[in-house]
Amino acid sequence: MADPTVIVVGNEKGGAGKSTLAIHIVTGLLHAGKRVAIIDLDLRQRSLARFFANRQTWTAANGHTLPMPVEPDLGDGKALAKADEAEQLARFEAAFAEARGMADVILIDTPGGDTVLSRAAHGLADQIVTPMNDSFVDFDLLGTVDPVTLELQKPSIYSESVWEARKQRAISQGRHAQIDWVVVTNRLAVAAARNRQRLEERMEKLAKRVGFRMGPGLRDRVIYRELFPFGLTVADLSNDIRPVSVSLAHVSARQELRGLMLSLGLDGGKLDAPLDAAA
């Protein structure tokens, strides 16, 4: 069995939409027929793990079957969050080793902030997906700008973290081992923001400097949030599975998710199938 692809969803800033992005990537992969393992390193919040627990409960209650990821046991998240770094690393390494034997893709959702587990996960990544909001507040973790001219000055703390992960991977696996880093602008407002062009120009400059590529994220749609309690995403909707009324906005959201998957080099799978908003 070939080694699984390791995708790490990371950004040291909270509120950027990491878990939302992780949930949608995983469900897209599941519908493409991939065996997916998830490791949720946000030990206190555990949004990714809770989403799939909701999914299992909802499908069982409604007589449906949907693909599920496997989740290696990290133990009690809150207890582990209070453990020392050595124990945290040992638990993570055991969970990762278990996942390697069960999946085509391992997706790791990391917490906001710089933690020993987040650093370890980034060092294992084949691909790092970094969501950021359409804001210079989020950009500040990637690069700093001159407060007068807004010209790019230098990479910032998270860019330095990814550089360190790339260096460690090259040391452990050879200089040809590459980490594909993709930054996606998440939660875009439907109307173009006034500062978006200025932000995109700085992003393009920083991308050339530190070596990431830019991809499309997910717009700020109620649709992405309203399905969370059911453990569902727009990838799951069909003529049989629709716990909310399906509109043209859901159809657009599914195409948006397909664009995200393709930009990451992942199979869009079922997202090509038509979704009838009138059914």
N, C-alpha and C positions, 0 to 999 in steps of 0.2 A: 504493500500500500504506500502510495506517495505521501510525502509530508503534506499536512494540511496548510492552506494559506491562512496566515494570521493577520487579521484586520484589527487595528486598535483605533477606537474613537477617542480622541484626546484633545483637550484644551484646558489649560490651567485656570481658566475663568469659569465660574459657575454661571448658569443661566444662558449658556450659548446654544442649548438644544442638543447636547450630546446624546442623551438617552432617547429623545424623539428620533434622532437620526439613526441610532443603533437599532431601535425597534423596527424601523422601516427597511433598513438594509437586511436585517435577519429575515423578515417575512418575505421580502423579495427573493432572497436566496432559497428559502424553503419552497416557494412556489416554482422555482426553477429546478427543483428536484435535488438540491444540494443537501447533504447531511451537515448540519450546523451545530456547533457547540458554543454556548455562551458562558462567559465569565464576567460577573458583575462586580467590579472592584469599588463601586460606590457603596461601601459597607453599611452605612447608616440609612441611606435613602432607598437603595435597591430598586429603582424604578424599572429597570430592564427585567429583573427577576419577577417583580410583582406583575408586570404586564403579562408575562407568559403563564403565571399562576391564574390570573383573571381569564386568560384564553382557555385554559383547561377547564375551569369551572363553567364558563359560559357555553362552550361547545357541548359539554356533558349534559348541562341542563336543557339545552335546546335540540339535542339529538343530532348534532352535526359532528363531522370529523374534519379537522384541519391539521396540516403538518406542524410538528412541534420540534424545537431544538432540544438537544440534550444539555444538561447543566451539571457539570461536576460539582461535588459537594465541597463547599468552602467552610461549612459549619455555620454557626450563628454569627451573622454579620456584625451585630452590635458588640458581641463579646470579642470578636476578632479585631474590631476597630480599637479596642482597649488593650490588646495584646502587644507585646514588644515586637520590634521590627523583624527579629529573627524568626519568631513564630509566624508572623504574617507571611514572610517570604516562603517559609517551609510549606504552609498551607497552599499558597498560590502555586508553587512549583509542583506540588502533588496534583492539584486540580488541572494544571496545564498538561502534565504528563498523561493524566487520564483522558483529557480531551483529544490529545494527539492520536489516540487509538480508535476514536469514535467518529471522527468528522472529516469532511472535505475542507471545511472552513471553520476556523475558530475566531469568534468575534469577542473582543474584550472592551467593555465599557469602563472608562476610567473616571475618577472623581475630579471635580474642580480643585485645583491646588497641586502642589508638588509633594508627592508621597513616595515612599520606598516602593510600594506596589505599582504605582503609575510609572515610575522610572524603569522597573523591571519589565513591565508589559511593553513599554515603548522599545526596549532593547530586543524584544522578540518579534517585532512587527515586520511583516512583508509590506504592509500598507498602513499608513497613518492617515486617518480622515479627521480633519479639524474643522468643525463648524464655527462660524463666527457671525454675530449679528451685524447688520448693516450700519456700523457705527465705528467712529474713531476710538471709542472706549474699548471695544473688543480688539481693534487693530493694535492697541498699545501693548498687548502681550506678544505680538508678532514683531513689531517694529516701532521705533520712536520717530516722531516727526518734530521739526522745528516749530515752536509755538507761534512764530511770527509769519514764516513763509509756508508752513505745512510741508516743506520738503523733507523727504526721507533722510534720517540721520544714520541710524544703525539698527541691526536686528535687536530684538528685545528678549525677555526671559524665556518664553516658550520656544522661540526659534533656536535659542541656545540649547534648550533641553533636547530638541529633536536632533540638533547637530551632535550632541553627546551620544545619543542613542545610535546614530549612524556610525559614529566612530567606534563604539563598543561592538556593534555588529560586524564592522569590518575587521576588528581585531579577532573576534571569535570565529568568524566564518570566511574570512578572506576579503580582500579589497574589492572583489567583484560582486559581493553580496550587497544588494541595493535595497533601500527602503523607499517605496513610492509614497511621497507625501502629497496629499490632495487637500487643499483648503476650499471649503464650500461656504458661500455666503448664505446663511440660514435666516429664516423668518423675515424675508423681504416683505415690505409692505407692498400691497398691490399697486399703489401709486408710487411713482419714482420719487425717492427721497432727494432732497436738494443737494446733499453732500455726496451722493453716490458716485458721481463721475470723479470727484476729487479722490475719494477713497479707492476707487478701482485703479486710478493712475498710480497711487502709492503701492497698491497691491501688486501691480504688474512689475514695478521696479524691485520690490522686495522679493518677488518670486524668482526673478533672474539672479538676485544676489545670494539667496539662501537655498534655492533649489526646490521649490514646490511648484505644483501646477494648480490652476484654479478650475473649479467645477461648479455646476449649478446646484443650489441647495433646495430647501423646501420653503415655500412662501408662508407667510403668517396666516394660516387658514384655520378656522374653527374645526374643520373636518379632521385635521390631524389630531386634535385634542378630544373630540367628542366620541371617538371610537375607542379611546384608551380604556375606559372602565370595562369594556367587553373583551379586552385582549385582542382587538381586531385593528387592522389597517385597511387602507383603500385597496391593497393587494388582495385582500380576502373577500371583498364584496363580489357577489354574484346574484343571479336571479333567486337563489335559495337563501343566501346569507346577506341580509340587509336589515340590521337592527334599527337603522334610521332611514328616513326617506332619502332616496338617491336622486341627486340632481346633476345638472351639467357640471357643477363645481366639483363633484366627486370624480367625474370623468376626467376633468382637467387635472385634478390632483393625481390621478393614477398615471397620466402621461408625464406629469412632473416627476413622479417617483421613478418612472421608466428612464427618464433622462438622467436622473441622478445615478441609477445603477449602471447605465451605459458609460457615463463619464468615469466611473470607477473601474471600468473594465469588467463588470459583472454581468451575468445573464439577466435580461429583463423578464424572461419566463412568461408567466401568465399575464403579465402587464400588457402584452400585445392583444389579449382577448378583448373584444368589445364589451362595454358595460352599458346596458340600456337604462337610461335615466327614467324612462317612462314605465318600466316594468313594475 
